[in-house]
Amino acid sequence: MFRALFSALVLGLCLIVVPSQAWAGSYLNRAAVLLDGAAAERDMVRPRVQDKELVELVREIAEARVTSAGRMNVPAAVATAHPHLLLALENTERAYAAVLAGHLDKFILHLDRARAEDATFRALMVERGYTMPGGAPPK
């Protein structure tokens, strides 16, 4: 009787723990794709703000990232960090919109906020024991 109860308990725990870890892993993969892409584009655009066609292209991509991140399924284990992902992506999009509106000061402000939110998100993941896949965090 005890052996059957113990086996059922272990099986139940496996069914709960393994999928939540897999779900967090999928979330981290998706978050890394969004953040790494945004960081690469920020690095590309910063010295090229005069190229309005480039800025418009990355603004459209940034807008799509914000929409996608807003629709993501977020595991409970990382739910409090998700707003920082959203803020990193939203500030990136706002930076490009500021360039197109001719506000370079706001461009720099939003880029700095995006980097800070990205770093906060990544730090929260590490604090929770997760490793972000992909590239190195932004400088």
N, C-alpha and C positions, 0 to 999 in steps of 0.2 A: 504494500500500500504506500509506504513512504517513498519507495523507489519510483513508483508511477507518478506520485505527486511532484517529486523532485524533477523528474524528466519533463513533466508538463510545464513546470515553472521555468526551467531552462529553455525549453522550446518557445514558450511565450515571450521570454526576455529577448531571445534571438529575433523573433518576428518584430519586436518593437524597436530594438536597438539598431539592427542592421539596416532596415529601410530608412530610419532617420539619418544615419550616417551617410547612406547613399544619396538621400535627398539633399543633405547639406553639401555633399560633394558636387552634385549637379548644380546647386545654387552657386557655389564658389566658382565652378567652371564658367558659368554664365556671367557672373559678376566680373571675373577676371577678363573675359573677352570684352565686356563693355568698358571697363576701366583702362585696360591696356590700350585699346583702340583710341579712346579719348585722349590718353596721355601722349600717344604717338602723334596724333593730329595737333594737339596743343604745341608740341615741340616743333612741328612742321610749320605751323601758321605764325607763331610768335615773330620770327624774323621776316615774315612775308605778308604783313598786314596790308600792304599796298595792293596785293593780288586779290581783288574783290571777287573774281570768279572762284578762286580757291576757297576763300572765306565763305562764300555762299554755299559751295559744295559741302564743306565740313559742317556748316550750320545745319543743313538739311540732314546730314548723317547724325549729328548730335541730337537733333530733335527726335529722330527715330529711336535713338538710344534711350532717351528720356521716356518715350512712350513704352518701349519694350520693358524697361526696368520697372515702370509703374504697374505693369501687368504680371510681373513675375510672381510665381508661388514662392513664398518665403518660409523656410522652416522656423518653427518657434525658437529653436536654439540660437538663431541669429537675427531674429525679428527686430531687436532694438538697434542693430547696426544698419539695417536696410535704409533708414532715412539718410544716412551719411552717403550711401551709394547714390541715392537720388539727388542729393544736394551737389555731389561732385559732378554728376552728369548735367544737371540743370545749370550750374554755374558755368560749365564749359559752353553750353548752348548760348547762354546770356552773353558770354564774352564775345562770341562771334557776332551776335546781334548788335552788340555795342560797336564793334568795328564797322559794321555795315551802316550804322547810324552816325558814324564819325566821332565816336566817343572813345578815344584811345585810353583815357584815364580809367574808364569803367571796364575796358577790355582787360587791363592789367589787374584791376581789383578782382574781377570775376575769375581770372586765371589763378590768382593766388588763393582765392576761396576754394576753387575746384581742387587744387593740389592739397590744400589743408584737409578738405573733406575726404579725399582719396586716402590720405595718410591716416586719418582717424578711422575710417572703415577698415583698413588693413590692420591697424593696431588692435581694433576690437576683435577681429578674426583671430589674431595671434593670442589675445587674452583668453579667448574661448577655446583655444587649443587647436585651431584649424590653420592649415598652411594654404596660402593662396597659390594656385598654379600660375604658370606664365612668367612674364618678365618681372624685373625688379620694380619695387615701388618708385614712384616719381621722386625726383630730387627737389 
